[in-house]
Amino acid sequence: MSAQPSSGERSTKFCQFCGAEIDARAEICPKCGVRVAPPPAAAAPPPAEAGKSPVLALILSFLLPGLGQIYDGNAQKGIIMILAVIACAFLTLFIIGIFLYIALWLYGMYDAYKAAEEYNSLRNLRPG
């Protein structure tokens, strides 16, 4: 057999485990059943991760302070903010609760928006 196969000849190789002569394109040796070549690469790359939408985070925090933080992936902070909102609801019996709620509400929207932007910039993602 020549070094360069002609158009009619099949190229062969030897199995590194059992030494059998096999087709050069074979992935598995038909004699011993051991993989002799890696499987072909997948045709499509894995889907890209979508970023967090700062606007959606802001809207969620507008509806209920803490929801935007949960959306951004910071559930602990979101739950603490929701509990603080509940505490402010009880404090509205005393005038101070209204001011605390408004401050918490504004901070929640700002924080959720900035956290979504930071999430995207750290991972080089576009808003989803």
C-alpha positions in Angstrom: 0.0 0.0 0.0 1.4 3.5 -0.9 1.9 6.3 1.5 -0.6 8.5 -0.3 -3.9 6.7 -1.0 -5.3 7.1 -4.4 -8.9 8.1 -4.9 -10.1 4.5 -5.0 -8.2 3.3 -1.8 -9.3 3.8 1.7 -6.8 5.2 4.2 -6.3 3.1 7.3 -4.7 3.4 10.7 -3.9 1.0 13.5 -5.8 0.8 16.8 -3.5 1.9 19.6 -5.0 -0.6 22.0 -5.2 -3.9 20.0 -3.1 -3.1 16.9 -5.9 -4.0 14.4 -5.9 -2.2 11.1 -9.0 0.0 10.9 -10.5 2.7 8.7 -8.8 6.1 9.4 -12.2 7.8 9.9 -13.3 5.2 12.5 -14.0 6.5 16.0 -14.3 3.1 17.6 -12.2 0.1 16.9 -14.5 -2.7 15.5 -12.2 -5.4 17.0 -11.8 -4.3 20.6 -14.5 -1.6 20.9 -12.3 1.1 22.3 -12.7 4.7 21.2 -9.7 5.6 19.0 -10.7 9.1 18.0 -12.6 11.8 19.8 -16.2 12.3 18.7 -16.8 15.1 16.1 -17.3 18.5 17.7 -20.9 19.7 18.1 -22.1 21.8 15.2 -23.8 24.5 17.2 -22.2 26.4 20.1 -24.0 26.5 23.4 -26.6 29.2 23.7 -25.3 32.5 25.0 -26.5 33.6 28.4 -28.9 36.6 28.3 -28.1 39.5 30.5 -30.3 41.1 33.1 -32.5 44.0 32.1 -31.9 47.0 34.2 -35.3 48.5 33.2 -37.1 45.3 34.2 -35.2 45.3 37.6 -36.3 48.9 38.1 -40.0 48.1 37.3 -40.0 45.1 39.6 -38.6 47.2 42.4 -41.2 49.9 41.6 -44.0 47.3 42.2 -42.4 45.9 45.4 -39.0 46.9 46.7 -36.9 43.8 46.8 -38.3 42.1 43.7 -35.7 43.7 41.5 -32.9 42.5 43.8 -34.3 38.9 43.6 -34.4 39.2 39.8 -30.8 40.4 39.8 -29.8 37.2 41.7 -29.5 38.7 45.1 -32.3 36.9 46.9 -31.1 37.5 50.4 -31.0 41.3 49.9 -34.4 41.1 48.2 -36.0 39.2 51.0 -34.5 41.6 53.6 -36.0 44.6 51.6 -39.4 42.9 51.4 -39.4 42.4 55.2 -38.3 46.0 55.7 -41.3 47.1 53.5 -43.6 45.0 55.7 -42.1 46.7 58.8 -42.6 50.1 57.2 -46.3 49.2 56.6 -46.7 48.7 60.4 -44.8 51.9 61.1 -47.2 54.0 59.0 -49.4 54.0 62.1 -46.7 56.4 63.2 -45.9 59.0 60.5 -42.2 57.8 60.3 -43.2 54.7 58.4 -44.3 56.7 55.3 -40.9 58.4 55.0 -39.0 55.2 55.6 -41.1 53.4 53.0 -40.5 56.1 50.4 -36.8 56.1 51.1 -36.7 52.3 50.8 -38.8 52.3 47.6 -36.5 54.8 45.9 -33.3 53.0 47.1 -34.7 49.6 45.9 -35.3 50.9 42.4 -31.9 52.5 42.2 -30.1 49.5 43.6 -31.9 47.0 41.3 -31.1 49.0 38.2 -27.4 49.4 39.1 -27.1 45.7 40.1 -28.4 44.6 36.8 -26.0 46.9 35.0 -23.1 45.5 37.1 -24.2 41.9 36.4 -24.1 42.5 32.7 -20.8 44.4 32.7 -19.0 41.7 34.8 -20.1 39.0 32.3 -19.9 41.2 29.1 -23.6 40.6 28.4 -26.2 42.7 26.7 -29.4 43.4 28.5 -32.0 40.7 27.9 
